[in-house]
């Protein structure tokens, strides 16, 4: 074997040592890799290591640990305890919600995993216009009096976001405390990163990279962990969250601009007690990057009356938690559905539990529909997603393909006429294990009706994928889909 690899005969003792190392790596991997991992994930890593022992083990050491540092995990646990303690009175007051027991059960699940209670009296406005969403957030920042908290996975200083950053700069100059977070690697990959840093350094804005990967400064971690959250909070009065990043809708890529590819998003403007919960998520991430405690600023706005009639509950998730909060909520709600499930996800790569939940729902007579892009923006994820279509279609799930070149990047779903969930989380294994995400579960009021109108728009613009069409695709496409499906489990 070593002659074939090197082209020359090796001394016996070297060949023997390499052979021993080769088998040692494989044997050790058998007992180490499966620990605390899904069987499918463990099997994918083992296959990688067995085919390519040395490169495989190097990749495993770089990407196999999906937990944050013990320091960050401990800090998240401390925040969770503080949130539970400080919201006991709210929990004791109870909620006016009188809907199905399974919704109440889901709120209890979220409370135990993510610590936040469900809160009545919120106003929720959905915004699916990309530019208008940024204009609205800009106006809210311009009206800020005390503080502005900004946290987005990707940021870019460009023609679409320039006014937003100008509003941040002006707010900081007039004494408003402006704090800004962006994911280091996520933002670094977008054109104009240096220009963004130059702009931020010229202002009074306090800013930090999230999950920075700077080995020269001693900052190292698994390279593909991401803080994928999208949050804006102003004065504790107004919050925005959803799927949209702070970047022009083609992500500054000439290829996208040439072909007309733009991202389609959905954001929510929130007013009411839920704003405090979203602010706590920001404060937790700010504390993780700066060690600054923002506890004094978490409840500066006093509500004289409830601005709306929607009950909301924030669900943070990510490797800082010991449980996969978003996955457990999603599967719980799907199993509870009795009439209709509508899911919108740009990256639908489910683990076995979610796949069983959604196909079982369809098989027991629930109307299940999935909205995805006709052509995704990421080759591996797009083909991994496609590998699940046949199983979904055979179970009776209707798949609607949003027309290319647009990318349907919105992330939300509705269950029966009772619950809507919106946030930054995709329905894929990356969002369940590797990304820090934030979701909002919403019920009561007209929120489901409002979300359904948006889903109806998706359906009217999309074409339905039929099983007869899908099973007739070329064998080589099926092969690529299956290979990409295997890579999706390498977590």
N, C-alpha and C positions, 0 to 999 in steps of 0.2 A: 504493500500500500504506500509506504513512504517513498519508494522508488518512483512510483507513478506520480506522486505529488511534487517531489523535488527534482526529478529527472536524473538523479545520481544516487548511487548506493550509499547509505549511511553506515557508519560504524555500528557494530552489533549492539554495543551498550546504549548508544543514542536511540536506535530504533526500538530497543526493548523499553527504554525509559518512556519514549513517546507513546508506545502501545499501552503501557501501564497507566500513564496519565490519561489517555483516551478512555480506557475502561473505567478508571477511577472517577472521572468527571460524570460519566453516564450513571454509574452506580450511586454516587452521592446525590446526583440530581433526582433520582427516583424517590429518595427519602426526604428531600428538601423542598423541591418545587411544589408538590401538591399542598403544602401547609397553608391553611387559611385562604385557599383559592377555589374558584369554581372548578369542577372537574374538566369542563371544556377548556378553560384557561390553562390549567395545569397540563392537559394533554398537548395543547399547542406549543407550550414552552418545551415540553419534553421532546416533541418531534423536532423542534428547532435544534435542541442540544444534541439529540441522537444523530441527526444528519450532519451537523457542523459543531462538534463538541467545543472547540476553543472559541470560535466567534459566537456560538450560541450562549456559552456561559458568560462571556463578556457582555453581550446584549442583556442577558438576564440580570447581571449585577447592576447595569445601568438603568434598566427599565422595569425590573421585576418587583421592586418595592414601591407600592402605590400609597404608602402612608406618609403623612407629613412628619416632621421632626417631633420627638417626644415633647419638646417645649411647646410647640404649637398645639398639639393634641391636649396637653394638660391645660393650656390657656383656654381652649374651646370648652373643656369640661367645666372650668371655673365660671365662664360666661354663662353656660347652661344653668348651673346652680343659682347664679345671681338672678337670672331671668325668672326662673321658677319662683324664687323667694319673693321677688319684687312684684310678681303678678298674681300672687295668691288671692289678694282681695278682689281683683278682676274676675278670677275664676270662681270665687265664692258668690259673686253677684249673679253668675249664671248668664245664659244667653236666652233671648226671647225666641230663638229658632224652635219651631214646632214641626219640622219636617221628619222624614224617615229616620229610623233609629240607626241605619247604616251610615248616614252622614255624620251623626253624633259620634258614632264609633270611630269614624275616620279622624274626626277632630281630636279624639282622645289619643289615637295612635300618634298623630302629629305632635301633640302636647308632650307625650312621653319621649319621643325621639328627638324633636327639635326644640322643645321647651316652651314654645310660644302658645298662648291660649287663642281661641277664636274670639273675635271682637265684633260687636254689632255697630251699626250706625255709620258705615263708611260709604263714601261716594266713589264710584268707579266709572271712568270714561275711557273707552277703548279708542286707540288711534292707530290706523293702519296706513296712513299717508306718511311716507318716509320723511320728506322735507318738512311737512307741517309739524311732525313730531319734534324735530330739532328746533323749529321756530318757536313752538310752544315752550319747550324747555328753556330756550334762550330768554323768553319773556319772563318766565318764572324767576330765573336767575337775576334779571335786571331789577326785579321787585324785592330781592332779598334784603333783609335788615340785620340779621344776626349771623347766620352761617349758611354755607352751601357745602354739601357733601356729594362728591362725584366719584363714581366707581364704575368703570366699564372695562370689559375684556380687551377691546381694541379701541385706540384713539388715534386720530389723525388730524393734523392742522391743514385743512384744505378748503376749497371753495364753498363747500356745504357747511362745514363746521366752524369756519372762521369767525362768524358773528357770535357763536356760542362761546368760543374762547375769549373773544373781546368782552363779552358780558362778564365772564369770570374774572378777567383782568380788572375791569372797572369796579366790580364788587369788592375785590380784595383791596384796591386802591382807596376805596372810601371807608375801609375799616371792617368790612364783613369778613369773617373767618372762612376762607375758602380752602377746603381740603380735597385733594384729588388723588385717585388711585387708578393705575392701569396695569394690566398683566404685562410683565416684562417681555416674554417671548412672543405672546400674541401680538403685541403692538410693534415689536422689533421687526416682525416679518412684513409689515406694511410699508410701502414706499413713503419716504418723508419722515422717518423716525428722528433723524438728527434735527430736522427743522422743528419738530414738535418739542424736543428737549430745549432747543435754543429759545423758542417762544416761551416755554414755561419758566426758564431761568431768568427771563427778562421781566417777570412779574412778581407780585407779592403772594402768589398762590403757594400753599404748602402742598408738595406733591411727593409721591413715592411710587416706585415700581412694586408690583405685587409678585410674590414668589420669584424674586430676582435670582438669576443664574449668573453670578459674577465670581468665578473661582479665584481671581486675583485678590478679591476682597474677603475670601473665605466663605462666600455664599454659594453653597452647592446643594443640590437635591436631585431627585429624579428629573431628567430634562423635560419630560412631557407632562408634568403636573401643571394644571392651569387654574387660575381664578377666572371663571367664565361668567361671573355675575355682571348684571347691568343695573345700576342704581343711581338715582338722583334724589336727594332730599334737601329741601329748602326750608329753613326756620322751623322744622318739625311740623309744618303745616301742609306741605304738598310733597308727594313722592311720585317718581316714575320708575317703572320696572317693566321688563319684557325681554324681547329678543334682539333689539336693535343695538348696534355698536355706534360709536361716535366717529363715523367715517363716511365719505361720499358713497352712494349706493352701488358703485361698481368696484369698491375697495381699491381704487387707484391703480387698477391693473389695465394696461393698454389693450390686452387681449379681450378682456371683458367689455371695455368701452367700445371696441371695434365691432364686436358681435352683438352689442346691445344687452349684455347680461347685467341685470340689476337684482339686488336683494329685496324681497318683499317681507315686511316685518309687521309685528303687532306689539304695541306698547300700551300700558295702562297708566293713566293719571289717577292717583289715589289721594283722597282727603279723608281725614278721620283718625280714629285711634290706631289703625293699622300702620300709619306713617311711623309711629314710634317703633314698631317691630322692625320695619325695614331699616330704620336708623340704627337699631342695635346691631343688625347684620353689618352695616358699614363700619360702625364703631369697633366691632370685633376684628374686622380685617385691618382697620387703621392701627389698632393696638398691636396686632401681630407684626406689622411692618415698622412701627415707630416706638412701641412701648408707651405711647401716650394714652392715658385713660380719659375717655370722653363722657364719663358717666354724668357729669354735671350738665351736659348739653343735650341729654337724650329726651327730655320732656319740657322744653322751654315753651311750647305752645299749649295753652289751655283751651279746651273745647267747651264753649258755652252751651252748644247744642250739637246734636249729631247731624252732619251734613248730608247723610244719605241713609239708605236702607239695606245696604249689602253687608253681610257678615263675611269677614275675611280672616284668614290665618296664614301667616308666613311660615314657610317650610324651608329652612336652610339645609344644605346637604354638601357632602364632599369628604375627602380623605381625613379631615379633621374630626369627623364623627366615627364612632365604632360601628355604626349601622348605616345602611344605604337608605337614607330617609326618603328620597324621592322615589326610588324603586318600590319600596314597601307601600307608599301611598298610592302610586299608580296601580299596582296590582290589586290592592285592596278595593279601590274604587271600581276597577274593571270587573272584578268578581261580584260586586254588589249590583251591577247594572241589570235592569230587567227589560228595558225598552230600546235604548239607543246609545251608542258610543261613537263619537266623532273625534278623531285624532288628527292633529296636524303636527308633523315633525319632519324637519329637513334631513335628519339622519336617524332612520329607524333601523337599528341593529339590536334587537332585543336579546336578553339572556333567556335561558330556558323558562324561567318562572314567568316572565312577561309574555313570552310566546304562547305558553300554555294558557295563561289567563285570557288573552285576547281571542285565541282560536276556540277555547272552551265557551266563551261568551257567544260567539257566532254560532257554534254548534248547538247551543241551548235556545236559540231563537232570537237572540238580541241582534238588532240591526247595527252592524259595525261597519264604519267607513274610515278609510285612511287617506289623507291628503299628503302627497309627496311631490317633489319636483320631477318633471319628465326627464331631466338630465341634471344630476348633481354637480357641485363644483369641486368635489374631492374624489379622485379616481377610486382609491381603495374603498372608501366608505360607500360610495355610490354603488359599486359592484357588490360589496358585502351586503348592502341593503337589498339589492335585487335578488340575492340568493334566497331570500325569505318569501318572495312574492308567490311562488307556487303553493307553498304550504298555506299561506294566508288565503289565497283565492280558493283553494280546495275546501277550506273550512267555511267558506261563504262570506268572507270579508270583501267588501267592495273597495277597490283601490282607484283613486282618482289622480291622474298625472297633471300637475300644474304646468302650463305650456312653457317650453324652453323658448328663448334663452334665459327667462326669468328664473330666479332661485327662490323658492318658497321657504324662507328661513324662519318664519313664525313658529312658535312652540306653545301649543295649548291643546286642551281637549275638554269635551263636555260629556257628562254622564246623565242619561235620562233627561228630565227637566229640572234637575236638582242642583248640579254642581258644575262649576267651571274651574279649570286650573290653567294658570298662565305663568310663564317665567322664562328663565334662561336655559332650562334643562331640556336637552334632547332625549329621545327615547332610545339611547344606545348605551353600550357598556362603558364608554368613556365618561359620559355624564353621570353614570351611576357610581363609578369608582374613582376616577381620576380628576374630575373637575369639581371645583367649588361652585355650587349653583345656588340659586334662590328661586323658589316657586311660591305662588300665592293661590291658595284654595279659596274659592268664593262661592257663596250661595245666598239665597233669598234675593229680594228685589227683582230687577229685570236683567240681571247679569247673564243668565243663561240665554235668554231671548236675544240679548245684544250679541253674544258670541255666536249664536246660531245664524244670525244675519250675515256675519262675516263668513262662516262656513258655507252658507248658501251661495255667497259670491264666489268662493273657491270652486264650488261644484259647477256653477254656471260657466266658469272659464276653463275648466279642465275636461279632459276626455277620460272615460273609464277604461281601465285595462281589463281585458277579458282573458279567462283561463285559456281558451282555444288559441288566442294570439300568443300568449306567453309560452306555452309548452312547445310551440312551433319555432321558437327562436333557434338560431344555429348552435351546434354543439360546442363550438369554441367559445361562444359567449357564456354558456353555462359553466364551462371549465374555469374561465376567468372569475366569474361570480363566486364559485366555490372556493377557489384559492384565496380570494380576497376575504371571504367569510372566515377562513382560518386565521388570517392575520388580525382580524378584528378582535379576537379573543386574547391576544398577547398583552395582558395587563399585569 
